[in-house]
C-alpha cells in the first residue's frame, strides 16, 4: 500500500487579497482577545468582493445570510481559480492489503486517532449512553442549550470516546492481549485408545488456567471501541 494525500485546498478570495495588500496594517484584538486586521481592511475586502461596503446592522435588525449579493469580476475570477484546485490524493492498494483488511486499516487508523486526540481543538456532542455516569455532567437549562452552551464534562466525554477507540485499535494490532488472562503451564498428552483413536488429556504438570470472565470483559471493551468508531466516524475532525 502506498498513500499520498496532500493538504486541503485553501480559499483565497477578495478578503484574503485585501489582507495581503494591506500587510502593513497592524493587527488588533477583537472582543474575544483574538487578533484581527482593522475594520477598514475588512471593508476593503467587501469592496473588492461586492463593489460596495455594507453598513453594520442596526440593533434589532434581522439580516439573512442566504441573500445573494453582487459579485465583482475579481470575486468571480478568484472563485474560478479555486474551482480548478484539487486536493492531491493518490492511493495504491496491493493484493496483500486486503488479505487481512481489518489489520491493515488498524495500522493506519491508530496513529491518526492518537494525533487527533493530541492536536484537536474542539469536541462534538457525545450521547450520555456512550460514557460512564461520572461523565454525564451538570444539566443545562433550555436557555443555556439554546445559546449553545455545553456542560462541564463536554470535552471529557469526547476524550473518553477517543480513548476507547484507541484502546480497540491498539488491541487489534497487538493481538497478544489474550495472554494476560492465562496463567500456568500447559502439559498436553495424547492417550491411545483401544479403537485406534487418540484422546487429548492433561499431563501431571498441567497448571494452565484461563480467566474467561476477564477476557470476555476485555473483548467487550474492544468491540465497544469499534462501535464508537462507527458511530462517531463523521465527528473525527480537528
C-alpha positions as CSV (number, residue, x, y, z in Angstrom):
1,X,0.0,0.0,0.0
2,X,1.2,3.5,-0.9
3,X,-0.9,6.5,0.2
4,X,-0.1,10.2,-0.5
5,X,-2.8,12.7,0.5
6,X,-1.9,16.3,0.2
7,X,-3.3,19.2,2.3
8,X,-6.8,20.6,1.7
9,X,-7.0,23.4,-0.9
10,X,-7.3,26.8,0.7
11,X,-9.7,29.5,-0.3
12,X,-8.0,32.8,-1.4
13,X,-10.7,35.4,-2.1
14,X,-11.1,39.1,-2.1
15,X,-10.9,39.4,1.8
16,X,-7.7,37.4,1.8
17,X,-6.3,39.6,-1.0
18,X,-7.2,42.7,0.9
19,X,-5.2,41.4,4.0
20,X,-2.3,40.6,1.7
21,X,-2.3,44.0,0.1
22,X,-2.6,45.7,3.5
23,X,0.2,43.6,5.0
24,X,1.5,46.7,6.8
25,X,-1.8,47.2,8.8
26,X,-1.2,46.3,12.4
27,X,-3.5,43.6,13.9
28,X,-5.9,44.5,16.7
29,X,-7.7,42.3,19.2
30,X,-11.4,41.6,18.9
31,X,-13.9,41.2,21.8
32,X,-12.6,37.6,22.4
33,X,-9.0,38.6,22.5
34,X,-8.2,37.2,19.1
35,X,-6.0,39.0,16.6
36,X,-7.6,40.6,13.5
37,X,-7.0,43.3,11.0
38,X,-8.6,46.7,11.4
39,X,-12.2,47.1,10.2
40,X,-11.1,49.2,7.2
41,X,-9.2,46.2,5.8
42,X,-12.4,44.1,6.0
43,X,-14.3,46.9,4.3
44,X,-11.6,47.0,1.6
45,X,-12.3,43.3,1.1
46,X,-16.0,44.0,0.9
47,X,-15.4,46.4,-1.9
48,X,-13.2,44.0,-3.8
49,X,-15.8,41.3,-3.4
50,X,-19.1,43.1,-4.0
51,X,-18.2,46.6,-5.2
52,X,-19.6,48.2,-2.1
53,X,-19.4,48.2,1.6
54,X,-22.5,47.1,3.5
55,X,-23.1,49.0,6.7
56,X,-23.2,47.2,10.0
57,X,-26.7,46.0,11.0
58,X,-28.5,48.3,13.5
59,X,-29.8,47.0,16.8
60,X,-32.8,44.7,16.3
61,X,-32.2,44.5,12.5
62,X,-32.6,41.0,11.0
63,X,-30.4,40.2,8.1
64,X,-30.5,37.0,6.1
65,X,-27.2,35.2,5.3
66,X,-28.8,33.5,2.4
67,X,-29.3,36.6,0.3
68,X,-27.4,36.9,-2.9
69,X,-25.1,39.9,-3.3
70,X,-23.4,41.3,-6.4
71,X,-20.1,39.6,-7.2
72,X,-17.3,41.6,-8.8
73,X,-15.3,40.3,-11.7
74,X,-12.4,39.8,-9.2
75,X,-14.6,37.7,-6.9
76,X,-15.8,35.5,-9.9
77,X,-12.2,35.2,-11.2
78,X,-10.8,34.0,-7.8
79,X,-13.8,31.6,-7.4
80,X,-13.0,30.2,-10.8
81,X,-9.3,29.6,-9.8
82,X,-10.4,27.9,-6.6
83,X,-12.8,25.6,-8.6
84,X,-9.8,24.4,-10.6
85,X,-7.8,23.4,-7.5
86,X,-8.0,19.8,-6.5
87,X,-6.6,18.1,-3.4
88,X,-3.9,15.6,-4.3
89,X,-4.9,12.1,-3.4
90,X,-3.0,9.0,-4.6
91,X,-3.8,5.6,-3.2
92,X,-2.2,2.4,-4.4
93,X,-3.7,-0.9,-2.9
94,X,-1.6,-4.0,-3.2
95,X,-3.2,-7.6,-3.1
96,X,-1.9,-8.3,0.4
97,X,-3.6,-5.2,1.8
98,X,-7.0,-6.9,1.7
99,X,-5.8,-10.4,2.9
100,X,-6.5,-9.1,6.4
101,X,-8.0,-5.7,5.7
102,X,-9.1,-5.1,9.3
103,X,-5.5,-5.4,10.4
104,X,-4.2,-3.2,7.5
105,X,-6.6,-0.4,8.4
106,X,-5.9,-0.6,12.1
107,X,-2.2,0.3,11.4
108,X,-3.4,3.5,9.6
109,X,-6.3,4.4,11.9
110,X,-4.5,4.0,15.3
111,X,-1.8,6.7,14.7
112,X,-4.4,9.1,13.3
113,X,-6.6,8.7,16.3
114,X,-3.7,9.4,18.6
115,X,-2.7,12.5,16.7
116,X,-6.3,13.7,16.6
117,X,-6.6,13.4,20.4
118,X,-3.3,15.3,20.8
119,X,-4.0,18.1,18.3
120,X,-7.8,18.5,18.5
121,X,-9.2,22.0,19.0
122,X,-12.8,21.1,19.8
123,X,-15.2,18.3,20.6
124,X,-18.6,17.1,19.2
125,X,-21.6,16.2,21.2
126,X,-21.4,12.8,22.7
127,X,-24.5,10.9,23.8
128,X,-24.6,10.2,27.5
129,X,-25.4,6.5,26.9
130,X,-21.9,6.1,25.5
131,X,-20.0,7.3,28.6
132,X,-19.9,6.3,32.3
133,X,-22.3,8.1,34.6
134,X,-19.5,10.2,36.1
135,X,-19.1,12.0,32.8
136,X,-22.7,13.0,32.4
137,X,-22.0,16.5,33.7
138,X,-24.3,19.1,35.1
139,X,-27.7,19.5,33.5
140,X,-28.2,22.7,31.5
141,X,-31.3,24.8,31.3
142,X,-33.2,25.1,28.0
143,X,-31.9,28.7,27.6
144,X,-28.3,27.6,28.0
145,X,-28.8,24.9,25.4
146,X,-30.4,27.3,23.0
147,X,-27.4,29.6,23.4
148,X,-25.1,26.8,22.5
149,X,-23.5,26.3,25.9
150,X,-22.0,23.0,26.9
151,X,-21.7,21.4,30.3
152,X,-18.6,20.9,32.4
153,X,-18.0,17.3,31.1
154,X,-18.4,18.0,27.4
155,X,-14.8,17.8,26.4
156,X,-14.0,14.9,28.8
157,X,-16.7,12.8,27.1
158,X,-15.0,13.2,23.8
159,X,-11.6,12.3,25.3
160,X,-13.2,9.2,26.8
161,X,-14.6,8.1,23.4
162,X,-11.3,8.7,21.6
163,X,-9.5,6.7,24.3
164,X,-11.9,3.8,23.8
165,X,-11.3,3.9,20.1
166,X,-7.6,4.0,20.6
167,X,-7.8,1.1,23.0
168,X,-9.7,-1.0,20.5
169,X,-7.4,-0.4,17.5
170,X,-4.3,-0.8,19.7
171,X,-5.6,-4.2,20.8
172,X,-6.3,-5.1,17.2
173,X,-2.6,-4.5,16.3
174,X,-1.2,-6.0,19.5
175,X,-3.3,-9.2,19.3
176,X,-1.4,-10.9,22.1
177,X,-3.7,-9.3,24.7
178,X,-5.2,-12.7,25.5
179,X,-2.0,-13.8,27.2
180,X,-2.7,-11.6,30.2
181,X,-5.7,-13.8,31.1
182,X,-3.6,-17.0,31.0
183,X,-1.6,-18.5,33.9
184,X,0.4,-21.6,34.5
185,X,1.9,-24.1,32.0
186,X,0.4,-26.5,29.5
187,X,1.1,-30.2,29.7
188,X,-0.9,-31.8,26.9
189,X,-0.6,-35.5,26.2
190,X,-2.2,-38.0,23.8
191,X,-3.6,-41.3,25.1
192,X,-4.0,-44.1,22.7
193,X,-7.5,-45.7,22.8
194,X,-8.5,-49.3,22.1
195,X,-10.3,-48.3,18.9
196,X,-7.1,-46.9,17.4
197,X,-8.0,-43.2,18.0
198,X,-6.2,-40.9,20.4
199,X,-7.6,-38.8,23.3
200,X,-6.1,-35.5,24.4
201,X,-5.5,-35.4,28.2
202,X,-3.8,-33.2,30.7
203,X,-0.5,-34.5,32.0
204,X,0.7,-34.3,35.6
205,X,2.4,-31.0,35.1
206,X,-0.6,-29.2,33.6
207,X,-1.3,-26.0,35.6
208,X,-2.9,-23.9,32.8
209,X,-5.8,-21.7,33.8
210,X,-7.9,-19.1,32.0
211,X,-9.7,-16.1,33.3
212,X,-12.6,-16.4,30.9
213,X,-14.6,-13.7,32.7
214,X,-11.9,-11.1,32.5
215,X,-11.1,-12.0,28.9
216,X,-14.8,-11.6,27.9
217,X,-15.0,-8.2,29.6
218,X,-11.8,-7.1,27.8
219,X,-13.1,-8.3,24.4
220,X,-16.4,-6.5,25.0
221,X,-14.5,-3.2,25.6
222,X,-12.7,-3.8,22.3
223,X,-16.0,-4.3,20.4
224,X,-17.4,-1.2,22.1
225,X,-14.4,0.9,20.9
226,X,-15.1,-0.3,17.3
227,X,-18.8,0.6,17.8
228,X,-17.9,4.1,18.9
229,X,-15.6,4.5,16.0
230,X,-18.5,3.7,13.6
231,X,-21.0,5.9,15.5
232,X,-18.8,8.9,15.7
233,X,-16.9,8.4,12.4
234,X,-18.2,11.7,11.0
235,X,-17.0,13.5,14.1
236,X,-13.4,12.6,13.5
237,X,-12.3,16.1,12.6
238,X,-10.0,18.7,14.1
